[in-house]
Amino acid sequence: MTWKFHGARGAAEPDVGPYLPAMTRRAVLASALATLAGACSPLAALNALGPRDRNAGRIARDLPYGDDPRQKLDLYAPRDRSGPLPTLVFFYGGGWDSGMRGHYGWAAQALAAQGFLVAVPDYRLVPQVRFPAFIEDAARATARVGDLASAHGGDPARLGVLGHSAGAHLALMIALDRRYMAAVERPALIRAAAGLAGPYEFLPFNVSSSINAFGRAPDPTLTQPVTFVRADAPPIWLGHGTADVVVHAEDTEILRDRLTAVGAPVEAKLYPGLDHADLISTFSPLFRNKAPVLAEVSDFFRRRLGQS
């Protein structure tokens, strides 16, 4: 199957002077990214200026999974790759109150270039909604990807979810708490899950983002992925940087230990010196040499979902 790609953005690195040596081009790009990061999210800056994986791209956009304007998703796939492909749903972070899928095309492209059909949904945010609406959106989007996958070269029987930061919280909540996927009538759809720098045990709520998102929950324990560890959980991979001061690596260690204690299949990797943003920014070709996060999470999904 040959994929039709939408739009030229991301097909190649930005033109910073092809006559420059590779290291010089990267330095120019890094400088430009740093400048743009002063005005917006550094991860959004990667989408605007960073290099992309050339052998993958977006194949569909604005696919609805609900009636709200934010309940839409985009799909990415490898170029020149026949299906059916293992399918991933990627949830971006942003403290449950910010973010948009258009800023994460570079990350989706990186995953797609590894041989996956990749969906990136938006979801409703605080203050429009509070817990559990954004988790319900994650489940609803995942179910919709299960419905769409076959028509776009993916395999819904080999579907995984992953996310970064607050997105990792969403991915692990719908993977561990049975109620969310049962509510969309797809209780066995998720076959594997991964979290990058995720908050999994953050009681009591003591920062504005968690207070605003979860502070009204009648039972705060039901907002925490660690509450729902179970022996029959889908295989889980967890990654965290030891220099993360936004979400401490202890969250990953706690979830890993509790899953291990009940006999659940879990793998965890701590990356020395990496901070919160590094766990996803290393998906970019510009920063990929900092740590093999993309390679290792991709290897996990290939082993657990199977290759096409």
C-alpha positions, 0 to 999 in steps of 0.5 A: 500500500502506498500512503497519500500524505497531507501537507508538505510540513515535516517532509524534511528538515527546515532549510537552514542552508544545505551547504552547512556541515551537519553539526552546524545545521543542527546548531542553527536549528537548536538556536532557532528552537531556543528563540522560539521556545521563549515565546511558546512551548519548547515542544511546540517549537520542535513542531515548527522548526525541528527536523522530521523523520522523512519516511513517515507523515500524516495521512488523515486529519480532523477525524472526529470521535465526538461532537466537541471541537476538541474531539478530533484526531490525526493519523500518521503512517510510514511511507512505503509500508504495507499493512496491517500495521500495529497501531498506537494512540499517543496522548500529549501532555500539558497539565490537563489544561493545555496542548493541541495535537498540531504541536506534536506531528513531529513526535507522531511522525517519529513513531510512525517511522518506526513502523506504526499507524499512529493516532494523535487525538486532542481531548477536552481540557481544564477549565472546560472540563474536570476529571474524569472528562479528559480520561473519558475522551482518551477512552473514546478516542482510543475506541474510535481509532480501533474502528478506523485502523483497518481502513487506514492500514492499521490492525485494531487487534494490535493496538497500544496507547502511550503518552507523555506527562499528563498524557501518560496519566491518560494512557495508564488510566484507560489501560488500568482502570477497566471502567473507561474502555468498558464504557465505550464497549471496547474492554479488551482493545488496549494490548499494551501501554507506555508512559513517558515521565508520567504522574501516577501517584500524586496525592495529595493535590498540591499544585494548581494543575492537579488541584484544578483538574482533580480537586473536585473528585469525590474520591481522589484515589480514583484519579490515580493510576496506582489505584488500579494495578492488576495482575491481568493488566496489559504489558506496560513500559515506563520511562522517566528521567532522573533529573525530572523536577516536574514529575519525579521519577519516584512516580514511575518507580512506585507504579513499577513496584506495585505492578511487579508486586501483583505479577503484572507484566511491566518494564521500566527504564530510568534515564540518567540526567534527562529532565521532564521534556527530554523524555519526549523531545528525544523523539526528535532527530535533533535530540535523539542522540541524548537517549534511546527513548524512541528506540526502546519504547518502539521495541517494547511495542513491537515485542508486545504487539508484533511487527507487520 
